[in-house]
Amino acid sequence: MEIMSNLLAKLYRVAIRMRRKINIFLLRIVGAKIEKNCNFYGSVKIDGYYHYLQIGENTSLNEGVVINLRDKVTIGKNVHISAGVKIFTSNLSKTSTGKKHINNSVVIEDDVWIASNSVISCGTVIKKGSIIGANSLVINDIPENSFC
C-alpha cells in the first residue's frame, strides 16, 4: 500500500510540472515572450493581449497571480511574484465629462520581490532590487533597491 501511495505521489508531482510547462508553452504560442527557467506555481490567470507579456528568465509566479494585459507588462529576470498578486494595466479615471478607461504599461525590473496579495496599478515602474511588502497597493514608481 505504501509503495502504491509513493508512486501516486510521484505521478502527481510529474503531472503538476507538466501542467506548468504546458501553460508556459501555450502562452508562448499565442505571443507572450517568456524566457527560460520561468515557473508558474498553481493557478495563474493571464488575460488580455498575450503579445503584451514579457517575462525574463528565472522568474516565478505563484498561486492566484492575476495579470491584466490591456497594455504591456514587462517582468525582468529573477523576479518573485508571490501568491495573490494582481497586476493591472487599465484603470478608470474620472474626467470633467465623465469616466474614461486608461491603459498604461507596468514594468517590473530585475531582482524584484512582490509579496502576497499586493496590487500593482497601471503606469508604474518597480525598479531593480526592490521589495514590495504584503498587501501593498503600488500606484507610483518605486525607486531602485527600495522596501515598500
N, C-alpha and C positions, 0 to 999 in steps of 0.2 A: 504494500500500500504506500509506503514512504517513497519507494522508487518511482511509482506512478505519479505521486504528488510532486516530486522533484522534477520529473520530466515535463509535467504540465506547466510548472512554474517557469522552466527554461523556455518552453514553447511560447508562453505568454510574453516573456521579455523579448523574444525574437520578433513576435508579431507587432509589438509596440514599436520597436526600432524600425521595422519595415514600414509601418504607417507613417512615421516621421519622415522617412526618406521619400516615400511616395508623395506626401504633401508638398515637400520642397521641390521635388521633380515636377509636379503639376504646376506649381507657381512659376517655375522657370519656363515651362512650355507656353504659358499664357502671357509671358513678357516680363516677369519680375527678374531682377538681376540679383541673384543670391550666390555669394562666393562659397568656397569650400569650408567644411567643418562647422557649418551652422546647424543648430538644433532647435526644434520646436518640441517642447515637453507638454504633453496634454493637449487640450483643445485650444487652438489659436485661431481667432477669426480675423480674416483679412478680407475687406470688402471694398469694391470700387474699381478703379482703373489699375489693373495689376502692373502695367508697364511703368507706373509711377513709383514702384517699390524698388529700393536698392539696399541690400544688406551686405556688410563686409564680413570677412572671414572670422571664424571663432566666436561668433555671436550666438547668444541663446535667448529664446523667448519662452516663457513659462506659461503654465495653465491659466486660461482665461484672458490672455492678452488680446486686445481688440485694436486693429489698425484700420482707420477710415481713410481711403485713398481717393479723395476728391482732388488732391494736389499731390505733389511729390513728397515722399518720405525717404530720407537718406539716413541709414543707420550705419555707423562706422564699424571698425574692427574691434574685437574683444569687448563687445558691449553685452551687458547682462540686463535683461528686462524681466523683472520678477512678476509673480502671479497677479492677475487682475489689473494690470496697467492698461490704460486706454490712451491711444494717440489719435487725435482728431485734426484733419486738415481743412475743416469747414466750420463756420461759425455763423451765428445770426447777429446782425448788427442793426441797431435802431438808428434810423436817419430821420431827417425832418419830414420826409414824405412817407415814412412807414418803416418796414423792416426789409433788410436786404441780406441775402446769403453772401458770405465772403469765403473764398477759398484761398489758402496760403500754405506754403510748404512747411515741413518740420525737418530740422537737421539735428541728428544726434551724432556727435563726433566720436572718435576712438576712445576706448577705455572708460566708458561711462557706465555707471550702475544706476538703474532706476528701480527703487524699492516698491514693494507691493501696493497695489490699489492707487497708484499715482495717475494723474490725468495730465497729458501734455497737449496744450492747446495749439491751434494753427498759428503759423508765423513765428514760431520760437526756434531758437538755436541753443542746444546744450553743448557747451564747449568741452574739449578733451579733458578727460580725467575727473570729471565732476560726478558727484553722488547726489541723487535726489532721494530724500527720505520718504518713508512710507506715508501714504495718504496725502501726498503733496499735490497742489494744483500749480502747474507751470504755465504762466501767461506772459512772461517776459524772458528775454535771453538770459542764460546762465553763464557766468564767466568761467574761464579755464580753472581746473582744479578746485572747484567750489563744492561746499556741502550745503545743500539747501533743504 
